[in-house]
Amino acid sequence: MPKMIILPLFPLLMYTYAFAGQSNNRDIVMDKAHAIVWQDSIQAKKNLSKDWDDAIEYCDKLLLAGKAHWRLPTFDELHSIVDYTHADPAINPVFSHVYEGTYWTSTNFSATLSRAWTIDFRTGKTYYSYKTTDHAVRCVKDLHATDATDATDATDTKDKK
């Protein structure tokens, strides 16, 4: 019987493993698996609808949690926070501020440089859009060893919504 209890929990543990969780600063989430810090401020929930160039500029100028020069996440980074067990939004529940729409990535669509990859967090589906189209923005910052000292376990904050 104990196997029946442990096995259903295994997928849940796999998707939360990568996140150190919310830091003491509630505006960021640390992702040790990808060595990045995620923006999780109220601005990430507001529909900061920007074209691709403006999204890059917004992240570069963002000052959040005492950190400057953020960037757009790559396709793989943004896709890593999609949680297909949820919908509207389909995002890891460690995030507090989520706009249920399409977000930019920094990854160009290889067929044409006039498009870039996006992810729709209503469903978790991936698309490519013209860079002149407006989409939401969630920035990331590379994590350095000294930044990880105030992280808490993601399981402590997972159900805080």
Secondary structure, 3 states (H helix, E strand, C coil): CHHHHHHHHHHHHHHHCCEEEEECCCCEEEECCCCEEEECCHHHHCCCCECHHHHHHHHHHCCECCECCCECCCHHHHHCCECCCCCCCCECCCCCCCCCCEEEEEEECCCCCCEEEEEECCCCEEEEEECCCCEECCCEEECCHHHHHHECCHHHHCCCC
